[in-house]
Every structure is written in structure tokens, then in C-alpha cells.
Amino acid sequence: MNINWYPGHMKKSIDKIRESLKLVDIVAEIVDSRIPISSRNPVIDKILGDFPRIIILNKVDMANPKETRKWIKYFNEKNISVIEFNSTKDKKTNDLYKIARKTLEPLFAKRKEKQIKDETIKMMVVGIPNVGKSTFINNVSQRKGTKVGNRPGVTRMNQWIRTSSNLLLLDTPGVLWPKLDLPDGGKNLAFTGAIKDEILEIEDLCFELIKKLQSTYYEDLINRYGIENDLTTIEIMDSIALKFGAIKRNKEIDYFKVANIILDDFRKVRIGRITLETVEELK
């Protein structure tokens, strides 16, 4: 099963990101800490190449802390600077500046040679839709300077935002890539809401999410829904539907309704702090 969703503005956004590299010193790549690999755009990754970057592990308050620590170690071992972030609360402007400053030591060495005393760092912020990019920028800048929404693709135009430190941020629209293969990566994006629900079969998506959670997070499902042990995937959906009254007039299970209930619970962390991708899966 594939998802084909690539609005025209996304191609323009990719081109704009490529052009904007000459305007900045470093890139902050926002990723969802629940899916640190699936939420990285391979097109942007290819464009950036060896350009200085920092990985922002966002939404750490929604992810499994143990798995987040493993991901930090994973990126550090690849010589990629990482900072974990809860974009709804964290400010961390000074921490972000310090990490960027350390990453850009060669640049500042050149400035010193040329007797340039400018301490400003121009940072472009990139990320896929719904990864929390605009909320991250608003908190770091401590102002409501960007348009934020819970629908993928809200930010459309590049924006410069000042912070309280010597950090100048360039906001960019969230962009996906032309074709998303649903096995694993595409599914993870859909689970977390990076892809619009309107173009998906919600019932099938929910079925796949439960199947994924059964192996590692079954206890969280039990705690949330009071279900029995060792149920099949469809039995779990049926059990939750009965508890929440997701039943049609003809007494059949309303799978559309129960699917929305479960997906909403997952996305609002009612089931628990869940990481869908692990470092071990890459080995």
C-alpha cells in the first residue's frame, strides 16, 4: 500500500530550502522522537549533505524515555549533535545556541582570523509536517511569531525570527517527499499524524497501530482500556468498541469510530509514552 501525496507547494518548499542554504550557517532538523528515522525527510537529508546540522529530538514528552536515550547515543556516535526537546514547554534557547556554536567552531575560527566579532548564528529550521516545528520556534524565540496548526503543511512561507540570544532562525514549511511507502516508515508517519487522515483508511491504520503496539506496549493497552490478555488485533478493536459504545444501530462494530478513538488516544499520549522505532531495529 502506497501513499501518493505531494502538493505543488511542497516542491516549491524543497526548492526554497535548497536556495536558502546560502543564507544560513547551520540547520536544525526537527524530528519526532517517537519515530526518529521515519520523520527525517530523505530529500532534505540529500540536499543538506555535509552541511552543519543539529538534530532536535522533539516531542520527548510523548516518547519512551529509555528509547530516547538510545537515540541520542545513536546520533552522537554518528557525530551528529542532538538536543532533546518538548516543544510545548522547553525554551532552551541558550542550550541550542551553545550546541550550534560548538558545531560551528570552524566558522567562528575563520571569523576570528578575519577579526570579525559577529556572534550571530543563522539557523534554518526544517522538518516534516506536524513534527512540532513551528511550536519549537515559538518557544525558542519566546514569542508567537509563526503560524501554528495541527494540520500537516500549515506553514507556507519562509520567515526570519529573532531570539533572545545571538540566534536568528529561518522558518520553512514542513515538507514530505513524493512517494511514501506504507510498510514501516509510511505507517509510522500516518500513526503520528504527519499525513492527513482524510487520505487514509483509518480503520486499517488503527488495526496496524494496535498490531504494532501488541508486541511491546500491550500492558499500556491493558491499562488504558481494561482489555484481557492475549487478544487478537481485531478482538482488541472489538473490545474497545464495546467499552466506548462504538456500535452501529444494527449492533455491528463501528470500526471507523473506534479507530478514531484509539488513534486520538495514541496521539494525545493517553495510552502511554510510546516510541515506535528503536535503535535495535536498525541493526
C-alpha positions as CSV (number, residue, x, y, z in Angstrom):
1,M,0.0,0.0,0.0
2,N,1.4,3.4,-1.0
3,I,0.5,7.0,-0.2
4,N,0.8,9.5,-3.0
5,W,0.6,13.0,-1.6
6,Y,2.8,15.7,-2.9
7,P,1.0,19.1,-3.2
8,G,2.6,21.6,-5.5
9,H,3.6,23.9,-2.7
10,M,5.8,21.1,-1.3
11,K,8.0,21.0,-4.4
12,K,8.4,24.8,-4.2
13,S,9.3,24.5,-0.5
14,I,12.0,22.0,-1.2
15,D,13.5,24.3,-3.9
16,K,13.3,27.2,-1.4
17,I,15.1,25.2,1.3
18,R,17.9,24.4,-1.2
19,E,18.2,28.1,-2.2
20,S,18.1,29.3,1.5
21,L,21.2,27.2,2.5
22,K,23.4,30.0,1.3
23,L,21.7,32.4,3.8
24,V,22.4,30.3,6.9
25,D,25.2,28.8,9.0
26,I,23.6,25.7,10.3
27,V,20.4,23.7,10.0
28,A,18.2,22.5,12.9
29,E,16.4,19.3,11.7
30,I,13.3,18.7,13.8
31,V,12.4,15.0,14.1
32,D,9.7,13.2,16.1
33,S,11.4,11.4,19.0
34,R,8.8,8.6,18.6
35,I,9.9,7.9,15.1
36,P,13.4,9.4,14.7
37,I,14.1,7.7,11.4
38,S,10.7,7.9,9.6
39,S,10.3,11.6,10.5
40,R,13.5,12.5,8.7
41,N,12.9,13.7,5.1
42,P,15.4,11.8,2.8
43,V,15.0,14.6,0.2
44,I,16.1,17.2,2.7
45,D,18.8,14.9,4.0
46,K,20.2,14.6,0.5
47,I,20.1,18.4,0.0
48,L,21.9,19.1,3.2
49,G,24.7,16.6,2.7
50,D,27.6,17.5,5.0
51,F,26.1,21.0,5.8
52,P,26.3,21.6,9.6
53,R,23.2,20.4,11.4
54,I,21.7,19.7,14.7
55,I,19.1,17.0,15.3
56,I,16.2,18.2,17.5
57,L,14.5,15.2,19.1
58,N,11.2,16.8,19.6
59,K,8.1,15.6,21.5
60,V,10.3,13.7,24.0
61,D,7.4,14.0,26.5
62,M,5.4,11.7,24.2
63,A,8.2,9.1,23.7
64,N,9.6,6.3,25.9
65,P,12.5,7.9,27.8
66,K,14.6,4.8,27.7
67,E,14.4,4.7,23.9
68,T,15.1,8.4,23.6
69,R,18.4,8.0,25.5
70,K,19.3,5.2,23.0
71,W,18.6,7.5,20.0
72,I,20.7,10.3,21.5
73,K,23.6,7.9,21.7
74,Y,22.9,6.6,18.2
75,F,23.1,10.1,16.6
76,N,26.1,11.1,18.8
77,E,28.0,8.1,17.6
78,K,27.5,9.4,14.0
79,N,29.0,12.7,15.1
80,I,25.6,14.5,14.8
81,S,24.8,17.0,17.6
82,V,21.5,16.2,19.3
83,I,19.2,18.1,21.7
84,E,16.0,16.6,23.2
85,F,13.1,18.9,23.3
86,N,9.5,19.2,24.5
87,S,8.3,21.9,22.1
88,T,5.2,22.7,24.2
89,K,7.3,23.7,27.2
90,D,11.0,23.9,26.6
91,K,12.8,27.2,25.9
92,K,16.4,26.0,25.8
93,T,17.5,28.9,23.7
94,N,20.9,29.2,25.3
95,D,21.5,25.4,25.1
96,L,20.6,25.4,21.4
97,Y,23.0,28.3,20.8
98,K,25.8,26.6,22.7
99,I,25.4,23.4,20.7
100,A,25.3,25.3,17.4
101,R,28.3,27.4,18.5
102,K,30.3,24.2,19.2
103,T,29.3,22.6,15.9
104,L,30.3,25.8,14.0
105,E,33.8,26.1,15.6
106,P,35.5,26.2,12.1
107,L,33.3,29.0,11.0
108,F,34.0,31.1,14.1
109,A,37.7,30.4,13.8
110,K,37.6,31.9,10.3
111,R,35.7,34.9,11.7
112,K,38.4,35.4,14.3
113,E,41.1,35.3,11.7
114,K,39.3,38.0,9.8
115,Q,38.8,39.9,13.0
116,I,35.0,39.6,12.6
117,K,33.4,39.8,16.1
118,D,29.9,38.8,14.9
119,E,28.5,36.1,17.3
120,T,25.2,35.7,15.4
121,I,24.3,32.3,14.2
122,K,21.8,32.0,11.4
123,M,19.9,28.7,11.7
124,M,17.4,27.3,9.2
125,V,14.7,25.1,10.8
126,V,13.4,22.2,8.7
127,G,11.1,19.3,9.4
128,I,8.2,17.3,8.0
129,P,4.6,18.4,8.6
130,N,3.2,18.0,12.2
131,V,6.6,17.4,13.7
132,G,6.2,20.4,16.0
133,K,8.5,22.7,14.1
134,S,6.5,25.9,14.4
135,T,5.8,25.3,18.1
136,F,9.5,24.7,18.6
137,I,10.4,28.0,17.0
138,N,7.7,29.9,19.0
139,N,9.1,28.6,22.3
140,V,12.7,29.1,21.4
141,S,12.0,32.7,20.3
142,Q,9.6,33.2,23.2
143,R,7.1,34.8,21.0
144,K,4.1,33.9,18.8
145,G,5.8,34.7,15.6
146,T,4.8,31.8,13.4
147,K,1.5,30.3,12.3
148,V,0.9,27.0,14.1
149,G,-1.7,24.3,13.4
150,N,-2.4,20.7,14.0
151,R,-2.9,20.0,10.2
152,P,0.1,19.0,8.1
153,G,1.5,21.7,5.9
154,V,0.3,24.8,7.8
155,T,3.5,26.9,7.4
156,R,3.8,28.0,3.8
157,M,6.3,30.9,3.6
158,N,9.9,31.3,4.9
159,Q,10.1,33.5,8.0
160,W,13.0,35.0,9.9
161,I,12.6,35.0,13.7
162,R,14.9,36.6,16.3
163,T,15.6,35.0,19.7
164,S,16.8,36.4,23.0
165,S,20.3,35.0,22.2
166,N,22.5,35.6,19.2
167,L,20.4,33.1,17.3
168,L,18.5,34.0,14.2
169,L,16.0,31.4,13.0
170,L,14.7,30.9,9.5
171,D,11.4,29.0,9.5
172,T,10.5,26.9,6.5
173,P,7.3,25.0,5.6
174,G,7.0,21.3,6.6
175,V,7.5,19.1,3.6
176,L,7.1,15.4,2.8
177,W,8.6,13.6,-0.1
178,P,6.8,12.5,-3.4
179,K,6.0,8.9,-2.6
180,L,5.5,7.3,0.8
181,D,5.8,3.5,1.1
182,L,3.5,2.4,3.9
183,P,5.5,-0.6,5.2
184,D,7.0,0.7,8.4
185,G,8.1,4.3,7.6
186,G,4.9,5.5,6.0
187,K,2.8,3.8,8.6
188,N,4.7,5.5,11.4
189,L,4.2,8.9,9.8
190,A,0.5,8.1,9.5
191,F,0.2,6.9,13.1
192,T,1.7,10.2,14.4
193,G,-0.5,12.4,12.2
194,A,2.2,13.6,9.8
195,I,-0.1,12.5,6.9
196,K,-3.6,13.8,6.7
197,D,-6.1,11.3,8.0
198,E,-8.5,12.3,5.2
199,I,-6.4,10.4,2.6
200,L,-6.1,7.2,4.7
201,E,-8.2,4.2,5.5
202,I,-8.5,5.0,9.2
203,E,-9.8,1.5,10.2
204,D,-6.8,-0.2,8.5
205,L,-4.4,2.3,10.0
206,C,-5.7,1.7,13.5
207,F,-5.5,-2.1,13.0
208,E,-1.8,-1.7,12.0
209,L,-1.1,0.5,15.0
210,I,-2.6,-1.9,17.5
211,K,-0.7,-4.8,15.9
212,K,2.5,-2.8,16.3
213,L,1.7,-2.0,20.0
214,Q,0.8,-5.6,20.9
215,S,4.4,-6.8,20.9
216,T,6.0,-4.1,23.2
217,Y,3.2,-2.0,24.7
218,Y,0.4,-4.5,25.4
219,E,0.5,-3.6,29.1
220,D,-0.2,0.0,28.2
221,L,-3.2,-1.1,26.2
222,I,-4.5,-3.1,29.1
223,N,-4.0,-0.2,31.5
224,R,-5.8,2.2,29.2
225,Y,-8.7,0.1,28.0
226,G,-9.0,-2.7,30.6
227,I,-8.8,-5.4,27.9
228,E,-7.9,-9.0,28.5
229,N,-4.5,-10.6,27.9
230,D,-3.7,-12.4,24.6
231,L,-6.4,-10.9,22.4
232,T,-6.0,-10.8,18.7
233,T,-5.8,-7.4,17.0
234,I,-9.4,-7.4,15.8
235,E,-10.5,-8.7,19.2
236,I,-8.8,-5.7,20.8
237,M,-10.6,-3.3,18.5
238,D,-13.9,-5.0,19.2
239,S,-13.4,-4.9,23.0
240,I,-12.6,-1.2,22.9
241,A,-15.5,-0.5,20.7
242,L,-17.9,-2.2,23.2
243,K,-16.4,-0.2,26.1
244,F,-16.8,3.1,24.3
245,G,-20.2,2.4,22.6
246,A,-18.8,2.4,19.1
247,I,-21.7,0.3,17.9
248,K,-23.9,0.9,14.9
249,R,-27.7,0.8,15.0
250,N,-27.7,-2.7,13.6
251,K,-25.4,-3.7,16.5
252,E,-22.3,-4.1,14.3
253,I,-19.0,-2.7,15.4
254,D,-18.4,0.9,14.2
255,Y,-14.8,0.4,13.2
256,F,-14.4,4.0,11.9
257,K,-15.5,5.4,15.2
258,V,-13.4,3.1,17.4
259,A,-10.4,3.7,15.1
260,N,-10.6,7.4,15.6
261,I,-10.9,6.9,19.4
262,I,-7.7,4.8,19.5
263,L,-5.7,7.0,17.2
264,D,-6.7,10.1,19.2
265,D,-5.7,8.3,22.4
266,F,-2.3,7.4,21.0
267,R,-1.6,10.9,19.6
268,K,-2.6,12.6,22.9
269,V,-0.5,10.2,25.0
270,R,-3.4,8.6,26.8
271,I,-2.2,5.1,26.0
272,G,1.3,6.0,27.3
273,R,4.7,7.3,26.2
274,I,5.4,5.2,23.2
275,T,8.4,5.1,20.8
276,L,7.5,3.3,17.6
277,E,11.1,2.9,16.3
278,T,14.0,1.5,18.2
279,V,17.8,1.6,17.6
280,E,17.9,-2.1,17.7
281,E,15.6,-2.3,14.6
282,L,18.4,-0.7,12.5
283,K,20.9,-3.4,13.4
